[in-house]
Amino acid sequence: MDTARSCTLEALADSAALLAGDLPTRPAVPADIRDKEPHDYVTDLDLRVERAIADRIRASFPADAIAGEEIFDAPDTVRRWIVDPVDGTRNLVAGRPDIAVCIGLYEGRRGLVGGIGLPCRGLALLASADRPGATLHAGDAAVPLARLGAGPLDRALVGLPGALQPGHGAATIRALAGELAGRVEGLRISGALGYDLALIALGELDARVSLAAKPVDVAAGVVIIEQLGGVVTDVEGRRYQLGRRGLIAARSPEIHAGVLEALQRARSTGASAG
């Protein structure tokens, strides 16, 4: 597993170099921006980063498959690297710093390695199933991340999805915000699911809900949060399995239970609202 961990860190470093902007906390400016579908974008930087990551992986693991957000695809029955070259492409287009690069190594549905890079912060998070905990990397320095532990719901910061167009569960998300209001300390919307999972691992966010999680968004973050002792389930409260659309991630069982309860009420309210 050491080679896979090293490969992940090297690929995240390659990505950070490509995404670095002229100012320390600003991303690079895309030269080409296209609509994949309404409210979903791809840029030249997404494509360049995905190719760079694939080149790094193939140099060390030529037999492994690669499943990427933009270019590469692979069945979920094989050992594969699951890559989101730019999590938060809309943020990248807007010049916002809350973007991430997510790389997960999976065998079937079992996560082996997870790495998330935060290029505008100069940070990378890394975890693997063969050892407890996770590490935080900044340049040549590496420190262990603190274990995720207990925390009360009324002190929690909870991340919500930012896509509120019809057909994206907007009614449920609006209802969930109402259910959580007054029960948690605050709500946050970054518009980048993988980025938010990194924030949970860093202790900067306490929970995140998604109704439309894609494997590329969450593969890396699930490994990291679980290795730190956090909780990741689907929206029914079952342990999360890659490929399920709904996800709740939290730093503690107490926070997770409160968010799950609020979401269950919100789903009923949202369905009634149409």
N, C-alpha and C positions, 0 to 999 in steps of 0.2 A: 504493500500500500504506500510505502514511502515514495516510490517513483511516481505514482498517481498524484500524490499530494504535491510533489515538486512540480510536476507538469501543470497542475492547476494554478499554482502560484505564478509560474512563468507565463502562462497564458493570460492571467489577470494583469500581470505587469505589461505585457505586450499591448493589451487592450487599453490600459491606462495611458500609455504613450500616445496611442492613436486618438484618444478622446480628450487629451489635455488641451485646454484653451490657452489664450495669451495671458489671462489672469489666473491666479491660483485657484479660485473657487468657481471659475466659469468653464463650461465645456467648449470643445472645439465647435466651429460653426459648420454645419453641413453645407456642401456645395450643391446637392441635389435632393429634393424632397418630393416624394410621390405619395399619393393616396393608394393604400391597398384596398380599403373599403371606407365608407364614411366614418370619420373620426378615428381612423387607424392609419398610421403613417410608416413609411420606410425611407431611410436616407442612405446616401452613399457611405456614411460612417457605419451604419448597421451592417452593411454588406462587407466593408473592409475589415471590421472587427471580427465578424463571424469567420471570414476566410483566414484571418491571422490565427484565431483560436484553433480552427481545424488543422492548419499547417503544424502548429505546435503539438497537437494531440497525435497526429499521424506520424510525426517524427519519433515519438516514444511508443505509441501503441498502434501500429499499422493495421492490426487485425480488428480493432474496436470500431463500432459504428458510431456515427455522429447524427444527432437529431437537433437541428437548429431552428431558430425562429424564422429565418428568412430563406435559407438556401438548401440546407441538408435535411434529410429525413431518414428515419430508421424505425423498424418495428419494435414494439415494446417487449418482445420476447428474447432479445439479444442483449449482450453487454454493450452499453451505449453511453456516450457522453451527451448530456442534454444541455443545450447552450442557448441563452438569451443574450445576444451581443450588446443590446442596449435596452435595459428595462426602464421604461419611461421615455419612449421616443418623443412623445408630445412635449415632455419637459425639455428634452434636448433641442427640439425645434424652437422652443421659446427661450433658449439660453439659460434655463434653470439648472441648478447644480444637483437636484435630487434625481440622479440617474444611477443605475447599477449595471454591472456585468455579472451574469449568473452562470455558473458551470457546475453541473452535477454529474457524477458517474454512477450509473445504475446497472444492476444485473437483474433483469426482469423488473419487478417493482421494489426491489430492495436497494436502498441508497447506500453506496459505498463511500463516496467522497462528495462534499459540498463546499464550494468556494464562491464568495460574493465579493466583487471589487466595487469600491466607491471612488471612482476616479477623481472626482472633484474634491475629495477629502484626503486623497493619498492613502487610503486604507484598504486592506483586504482581510476578509474573515475566512477561516478554513477549519473544517472538521472532517473526521472520517469515522466510519463505523467500528474500526478496530481499536479505538482508544476513546475514553471518555473526554468530554470537554471540547473546547475549540480555542483557536489562537487568533490573535489580532496582529496583523503585520502592517508596519509602516516603514517603507524603505528596507533597510537591513535589520531593523528591530522587530522582535516578536515577543508578545506577552500573552499569557493565558487569559481568556475572558472569564469573568466571574460567572459562577453557576446562577441560573435563573431560579429565583425562589419565591416564597410567599409574598403576596401583596394584596391589599384590600381593594375591592372594586371601586370604592368611592375615592380612591387616590389614583385610579388608572387613567392613562391616556390611550384611547382606542382609535385605531385607524380604520377608515371607511373607504369604499371605492369612490372614485371621482367621476366615473362614466354614468351620467344620469339621463341619458337619452332613452326614449321608449324602447322597450325590448331588452334593456340591460338590468332589469330588476329595480328600476328607479323607484317604483312605489314601495317596494320592500325596504330599500335603503332609506328613503324618507321616513318610513314608519320606524325603522330601527333607530335612527337619530332621535326621534321623539321618545322612544322607549328608554334610551340610554341617558337622555337629558335629565339631570338631577341625580342620577345614580352613579355617574362616573365623573372624574375631575375635568375631562375635556375630550373633544373629538378632533381628529386630525385627518386631512386628506392630502396626500402627496401626489397621487396619480401614478404610483409605481409600486406594484405589489412586492416584487423581489427586494426593492430598496427598503420597504417597510419591514420585511422579515429580518433584514440586517439590523434595523433599528431596534427590534425586539431583542436580538442577540446582544446588542450593545447596551441595553438597559435604557434606551431613549424613548421607547414606545412599549406599551404593556400588552396590547392585543391588536389583532388585525382580522377583519372579516372580508371575505371575497365570495361573490356569487358566480364568478366566471373565471376561476383559476385555470390557467393552462400549465401543462408540465414544465415548459421552459421558464415560467414565472416562479415556480415554487420548488422545483427539484432540489436546488442547492439549499434554499432556506430551510426546508423541512429537515434535512440532515443536520444542519447547524443547530437549530432550535432544539431538536430532540436530544442531540448529544450534550446540550447544556442543561437538560432537565426540564425544558418547557413542554407545553402541550400543543399538539396539532391534531385536529380532527376534521371530519366533514361537517356539514351543517346539521346532521342528525346526531352528532356526538360520538360517532365511531372513529376509531383511529384512522387518520388520513391515509388513503391509498392514492398513489400517483394516477392521474386521469380523472379523478372526481372533480366536478366543477366547483362545488362549494367548499369553503375552507374557513376554519377559525383557528388562529394561532394565538397563544397567550403565554405569558411568562409564568403563570401559576394556575393550579386547578381551580382556585377560588375565583379568579378573574375570568377564567374560561367558562365556568359554570354560569356566572352572571351574564356574560355576553351571549352564551348559547340560549339561556332562558329568554333574554330580550329579543334575540333573533327569531325564536320560535313564535313569540307573540307578534312580532313585526311581519312575519311571513303570512300569518293569518289575516292581519290587518291589510297588508299589501294586496293579498289575493282578493279581499273583499272590495278594495278600492279599484280593482281592475288593473 
